Amino acid sequence: MVSGKWVRLILAFVAAEAREFDGLIEHTERIAKLDWPLSFARRAWLNGREIVMAANGPGPKLAAQAANVIRQHEELEELVSTGFCGALNPALKACDIFVATEVAHALSVPRSHSCERRYQEGILLSLDRVISTAAEKSHLHQTGADAVEMEAAGVAERAAHWNVPFSVIRVVTDTAHESFPLDFNQLRDREGRFDRVKILGAAFRKPAAFPALLRLNQRCKAASKALGDYIADTRF
């Protein structure tokens, strides 16, 4: 309550791509599209409470923009960086839930939620590039990080600036021993978003990549479901 008035506080989730929310949306009700300047923005009800889901593309800059837009419209209870991640630790398996204890190497992340479902935890590395090869993952694992993604650092910075609780709940889509069939860093547009036309073009120029891309797509669907199931059973 502020100045004698009740303030509605919103639990907000920030991801890179709308598809990362597919599994969570299955558990929500009263979904409404938001006319915000983001790639994807929805208001919904999850377990009797109002939430916001936003996606604006990969990388810390676009993720921070998403957080900024949310805060322009809402009073925040907590910011959650969510979506897919890659494993650096060989012990992490595909579709494992990963809860960050630290965003390397600057921000510790205290637990602000609990869930009876199984999860892994560890140090998260947040970079503005796709880690495409098993060799790169092995090298980065030597820094002490267990998983890698692209948006958490941007969301964490905004949360710290506003003194808003922050957490990271991710799901593993690619293991430490797996490499991507394409270099997705070369397939981003000027703003940093993945360019689907460029991806299709690269795939047609490298037909051998198609089976791996199809497997990755199926993996992402399964991972999104696992992530949604976990968040739906989580007490924030």
Secondary structure, 3 states (H helix, E strand, C coil): CECCECCCEEEEEEECCHHHHHHHHCCCEEEEECCCCCCEEEEEEECCEEEEEEECCCCHHHHHHHHHHHHHHCEEEEEEEEEEEEECCCCCCCCCEEEEEEECCCEECCCCCECCCCCEEEEEEECCCCCCCHHHHHHHHCCCCCEEECCHHHHHHHHHHHCCCEEEEEEEEECCCCCCCCCHHHHECCCCCECHHHHHHHHHHCCCHHHHHHHHHHHHHHHHHHHHHHHHCCEC
